[in-house]
Amino acid sequence: MKITQLSPQQRAELAAQSLTYDEVGATKQELPAAYGHLVRTVTLPADCDFERACAALRQWQVPLRSGVKVAASTPQVGQDEVVVLAIGIGPFRVKAPCRVVYLIDEPDRCGFAYGTLPSHPETGEELFLLERLEGRITFTIKAFSRPATRLAQLGGPLSRFVQRAYTAKYLAALDEETG
């Protein structure tokens, strides 16, 4: 599966929108109380190559390898770039527009967080973080969110199940970055 490039008009329209929450950057610290929280970490295989895993993360490979359609403003994750993630098929496709709110680019840490834009079914932020420490590489997903649309509110437990299922797929997406 490949990234679809957003048109200049789509990019401009999304870039002009405000984020749907006030706690921008809160995935860097303690998560805000008024939301549901999700924090999951996996240790990648011992032969995982950190630089290759970071490159894959920065090229939207985590959602792509998880079966999510990705339409991005650029093929590389960048500060303030916008992306529309989509799951489902045909009339049952749910689109989730987001903006990258911060990047992490350190020798032993790489990642990014994106926040939700209007028409996303949830409101909140999600962090994708790779860390190398003492010969081990961990991949963490940290998020806070709450329903933003009627569909997400009505979905209740099903919405949370879908979020957890995709988180598990995301965490498994970098396992192949070995050797």
N, C-alpha and C positions, 0 to 999 in steps of 0.2 A: 504494500500500500504506500502511496506517495502523498506528500503534502500538496494541497491545492493552494495556489497563490491567490490571496484576496485581491480584488480589483482596486485600483487607486480610489475609486468612489467608496467602496465598502470600507477600505482602510480609513479614509477620512471620516466617514460617518461614525465608525466605532471609536476612533481616536477622539472625536469631539464629545463623546458621552462620558459622564461622570461615573465613577465606581459606585456600587449600590450599598456601600457600608462605610462607616467612619473610621474603623480601627485599622487603617492601612499600615501594613508592616508588622502587625501583631503576631504573625507566625515566627518572628524573631525572638519572641519572649513568651511569657505566660499568656495563654489563650484567653480571650474575653469571655466573661461569664454568661452573657446573654445568648450564647450559641451552643449548638452541639459540637463536640470535639472529636477529632480522630487523630491519633498518633500511632504510626506503625513503622517498625524498623526491621530490616532483614540484613543479614550478613551475606555478602556476595561470595561466590566460590573463590577458593584460595588462589586460583590461577587467573582471576579477573584482572584485566589491565585497566588501571584507574583512568588514564588519559583517554582510552577508547570509550570507557563508560561515560566519562564527562562529555566527550564529543557527541555520543549518541543522545545523551540527555539534552544537550543544547540544540540538537537538531530535531526536536519533537518526537524522537523515536519511542519514548515511553508510551504516549497515547496511541501512536500508530501501531506499535507492536501489540497493543491491547485490543485492537479492533475498532478504535475510535477514528472517525474521519476528522482530519485536521485541515482547516483552511486558515493560513497564517499570513500576516503582513510581510514576513520575511522567513526564509528557510531556516534561519538561525535565531534562537531565542535572544532577545535583546530588550534592554530597558525601554519601557513604554510601548513595546510592540503589542499588537493585538492578534487574537486568535479566536476562531470559532470551532469548538469541538462539537461533534455530533455523533449520537448513538441511535440505533434503530434503523428502520427502513421505511421508505416511502412516506405516507402520511403519518406514520408512527415514529418519525425521526424527531428527536429532541435536540435542539441546538443550544449551545452554552457559550456565549461570547465572554471573553476575558481579556484583561490587560496585564502584562508583566509589570509588577510593582517594584521588584528589586531583584538584583543578581548577586550571586556569591561566586567570586573568582579568586580563590586563594590556592597556595601550593597543595594543600591537603583537604580542601573543601571546595566543592562546586555545586551550583544549583541555582534555583530561581523560585520566585513565588508569583502567582498570578491571582488577581482579584476579579470578582464578578462585575459584569456590565448589565445594563437593563436588558430584559428578556431572558436572562439566565434563570433556570428554574430555582436556583438557590442564591443566597446572598452570603458572601464571605470570601475567604482566602485559602489558598493551598500552596504549601511549600514542598519542593522536590529537592532533596539534599543528599549528595554523595560525600562521604568523609573517609579519609584514609588515616588510620591510627594503629601504630604498632603492627604493621603488616596486614591488617584487616581492612576491608572496605565495607562500609555499611551504607545502605540506602534507606533514607527516612522520608516518609510522607507525613506531613503535619497540616491539619486543616481545622478551620472553624467555619460552620455554616448553619443556616436555617432556611426553611422553605421561603421562596420569594413569589412563587406563582400559585394560583389556585390548584393547578394540577399537582405540584409538589406537596402542597398542604394536604390534599385529598389522598395522595400516595402514602403518607405517613410511614408505617413500617416498611412498605415496599420501596419507597424512596431511599430509606436508610440501607436497606438490603442491597439495592443497586449501587449505592455509593461504596459500600464495603466490598462488593464483588469487584468493582473496577479498581479499587485501591489494591486488592490482592493481585489483579492482572498487572497493574502498574509496577508493583514491587517485583513481580516475576520477569518483567520486560527486559531487565538488564542482565539477567543470568547468562545470556549468551555472549556477553562481552568478555570473553575469556581469551587467554593465550596471547 
